[in-house]
């Protein structure tokens, strides 16, 4: 057994512990949580806080180098460009990019992901770098054939990398790229499901009328159902507790009630929604309805970085601005949504998401020494408003350090991903 200590331990389930410590057993589980005086400290981190590892429930790790592509385009034009770009590189490049995405998560204190993977590259990346999570393999189309012709071969290819800590799910991409028939075929697999719902006004217009800006890439779309995605899936009996819905920016009161009725979890991605001009999701209403909401970063295809601290701040700012109230989302709320909330959304709350004896020792050590928040007043507010990946000292998964600041530099991994980005740019149309 070994013990880590810091100025504060923030369990999330329970009050912060000043001069706290976490004891880790040889089995990688948390053995005890308490004060440093009680438990000792084999390793002490000054001017730091020990947090649960963050649970980032909506990522696309293989897009980690896509930052800035199509900035300022409307949602329809942006997604069209995004699809064109990713079809220009092969699996080897996607795997190189996904490894950088996994490293970006660890550098931000993220220990568990829910990743929607176009190629399956995220599975091997997570396995190699030691991330826990669920990788949802994406499918698209009008019939159930993609399950047999796309999903099953991908699952077979990545099977050796799966484990108790890294499981596979399926992601029917969205109601505009997948028919109800395909959603049903996905549900019948009995696997965790992730999808994109109610992300933009242009999506809603297309699904209801078949018109609007999305006609510019009509060859990628399926026939519209004549109603919103949430309503169509609910009417077909395809919403349940195994479904994780990303975004839900445009969910109205009736749709929020449907999500709550069927216990659908929602991944809130405020920076992506803001940068793409989609709007501010009704986070307060989603939480009030009892929905398992969490905070997630999405990918650098639509945000500048995999930075869970920036994402928490964006969630706080957006919720308060939308509701016109400073208590619409507190710092403590945001921290819980990015840790235990994410674990609940993935169905992993019994094993991760908080610092509790018996759970996996998935921990983030954050230094605030170089911020305005030293000396301390409140470690939770200091973490949410002052934290950054630059302050992450160490990220542990099951008690094993997977990232340590000043440790392994990963230069070859970074170079491979940058080379892949270079090929993406070389293959791009001059006007794109």
C-alpha positions, 0 to 999 in steps of 0.5 A: 500500500502507498499513500498520496497526500496534498493540501486538499483531497476533494472526494466529490462524494463528501466534503473536501479534506484539508491536508488530506491523503489517499491510500492505494492498495496493491490491487489498484483500489482506494483503500482509505481516504482521510487526513495526512495525519491519519494516513501518512503520505509516501508522496506529498504534493504541495500547493496541490489538490487530489481529485477523482480522475475526470470522466470525459463521456463524449470524445473523438480521439482520432480527431485530435489534430483537426483543431481549426479546420473550418472555423467560422463555417455554419454547422452544415458546411463545417460537418461536410468539410470534416467528413471530407477531410477524414476520408483522406487519411488511412487507419495508420494516421488515425491511430497516430492521431488517436494516441495523441488524443489519449495523451491529451486526455491524460494531460488534462487529468481525464482517466475515463472516456466515452469515445465515438470512433469512426475507425476503431483507432481509439480502442488501441490508443486507449489500451496503449496509453492506459485510459479506461472507458467505452469506445462506441464504434460509429455506423451510418446508413439507411438499413441494418447492413452497416452493423454486419458490414462495418461494425462487426469487422471493426469489433473483430479487428480491435477485440484483442485490445478490449478488457474489463476496463475498456469495453466496446459500444456502438454509435449510430451517428445521428438521426440525419445519417442513420435511419430508425431501422439502423438505430434498431439494429444497433439497439438489438446488439445489447451494447452501450449506445452513443449518438448525437441528438438535437445539436443544431437548428439546421439539424432540426429543420432537415429532420422535420422538412428535409430542407435547409442548409444541409442539402449541400451534403445530401448524399450523406443524409438519410430520408428525414423522419418528419420530426425531431430525432428525440421524438422519432427515437422515442416513438420507435421505443429506442430510448433507454438507459443504455443510450448516451446522447451528446449535445441536446442543445435544441431539446425542447420541454417535451423532448427533455421530458422524453429523455428523462422518462427513458433515463437517457444520459446527456453529454453536455459539450458547451465549448463545441456548441458555442464555437459551432454557433449551435447555442447554449444547451438547457443544462438547468432544465436537463438537471431539473428533470433528473437526467444523468447529465455530464460535462464532456469536451467533444473533440478538437474538430470543434473545440480548441483542445481536450481541456476538461477545465476549460469545459467546466468553466464554459458550462458554468458561464453558459448556464449562468448566462442562459438562466440569468442567475449566478447559482444556475451552476456552481463550481461544485456542480461543474466538478461533479458533472465532470467526474461522478456525473460522467461515471453515472452517464457511462454506468460506471459510478460504482467503480470510478468518479469519486474518491471512495474506498473500494473504487479504482484509484483513478486520481488527478493531482492538480497544482495551483501554485502558479495561479491566483488561487494560492493561498487557498480559500475554497479548493473546489472553486480554485480547481474549476476556475483556476485549473488547467492541463498545465497544472496537472502534475500526475494522472493515475489509473488504478493507482498507476501513473499514466501521465506525470508532468516532466516525465515521459515526453512522448516526442515520437507520438506527437511527431507522428500525429503532427505528420498526419495533420500535415497530410490532411492539410496537403490533401485539402482543397485549396478553397477548404 
